[in-house]
Amino acid sequence: MKVKIINKSSHNLPNYETEASAGMDLRANISEAVTLKPLERAIVKTGLFIELPVGFEAQVRPRSGLAAKKGITVLNSPGTIDADYRGEIGIILVNLSNEEYTIENGERIAQMVIAKHEHISWQEVEVLGETTRGAGGFGSTGK
C-alpha cells in the first residue's frame, strides 16, 4: 500500500527496520533538545504529515527500549492518527521515571503502525448472546 507523506524534517522517512517489523520508528524533529522532568509531558513534533486512505489509521505506540530503559512512553498509547488528519504528527511523551530525560533532535521517540479498521453501525437489543466467560473481566480468565 502506498501512503502519501510530506517530510519537513531533516531526517529520513520512517522505515521498517526488519522484514517482520509491524512498526516504523518516528524521530524527534526539534530545533533544540527537550528535557522532561519526572512525570512531565510534552508534545514532540516529527516534521511528518501523512495522507492515509479511508479505512486505515496510524497508531502511535511507545518504543519498548525507551520505555524499559528510561521510563519514557507515549501518554495516550496508542495514539490514533485518523485518515482525515493532515497536520504534523506530534507525539505526546511522558517521563515516568524518577530522573530527567533529554530528547535530542533525530532521536527515535515512538513507533507508528498502520492498521485497517472498520466502521460499524449499532443494533440495539435487549439481550446479548451467552458465552462461557459471560461478564467476567479484569483477570477472570486465569490467575
N, C-alpha and C positions, 0 to 999 in steps of 0.2 A: 504494500500500500504506500502510495506517495502522499506526504503531508507537506504543505507549503509552510516555509519558515523564513522569517527575516532575522538575521543575526547582526545586531548592532553592537555586539560585544567585541572584544579583541581576542576572543578565544575560538577554537574550532567548534564546529557543530557537535551537539551531543551524539554519542555513538554507543553501540553495544560493544562491551569490552570482550565478550566471548560469544561464540555461536549460539549458546543456550541461554544467554542473559535475557531476562524479561525487561529490565530497566536500563535506562541511559542516564549517566551522571550529568547533573546540572552544576554549572560553575558560577561562583560569585562574580559579578561584573560591577565592581565598585571602584571609585576614584581614590578612596583611602580605606585603610583597614577599619573593621568594625569590631569593637570589643564588647562582648556580652558578659555582664556580671552574673553571679548565681541568680537563677530564677528570672533573669531579664530576657526579653524577647525583642526581635527586630524583623522587619521585612527586608530581605536582601534580594536585590534585583539581579537578573541574569542577562539582560540585553537581548532576550529571545522573545519573539512574537510568532504565534503559530495559527494556522487555519485548519482545524480538524474537520473531517466530514461529519455530517449529521449522523448520529447513532454511535459516535465514539466520544470518549473523554480521555483526558490525560490525568493520571493520578500521580500526585507528588508525594513521595514517601521518604522517610529518613534513610540515610546511608548507615548500614549496620555498624561499620567500623567506627565512624564518627560518634555514633550513639554509645557504643560499648566502651570505647576508649576514652572519650572526652565528655560524654553526657549531653551532647548537642543533638537535638532532634527536631523534627517538623511538628509544630504545635497542633495543627489541625490535620493530623495524619489519618488517612490520606487526604490531602487537599485535592480538590477537583477543579480542573480547567475544562469548562464547557465548550462545546463546538462553536458556539456563537460569540465567545470572548475573543477580542482582538488586541487587548492590551498587553503590556510587557509582563512576562512571567516573573512573579516575585515569590520568594519562599519565606514563610513565617517560621523562623528558627527560635528555639528557646534553649537556654542553658540550664540543664537540670543537675549540673554538678555543683560542687562547693567551691570551685575555683573559676576565675575569669578565663574566658577563651577568646582569642582574637582570630577573626575571619579575615583572610587575605584575598586580594583580587586573584581570580583564577582558581581558587580552592574549590574542590568538589564538595558541595554542601547538601545535596539531596539527589534523589533519583526519580526519574519520570517513567511511568508505564502507560502505554496507550492501550485502552480497553474498550471493547464493544459493550454497549448497553442497550436495553430495551425500554420503550415507553409502554406503560400498562394502562388499562382502564379498570376501575374498581367495579366489583359486582357485590353489592351489599346483600348479605344473607343473615339469617337468624342463628344458624348453627354451622360450625366448621367440622370437617371430616375428622374422625378419631385416628389417633396414632398410638403406638406403644409408649412413646415419650410423653404425649399429652402436653400439659402446661409446664412440665418440669424444665427448669433452666438454671443457669449460673451454677454449674457443677453437678447437676442432677444425673448426668450420664456416666459418671465414674468418680474415682477417688481423687 
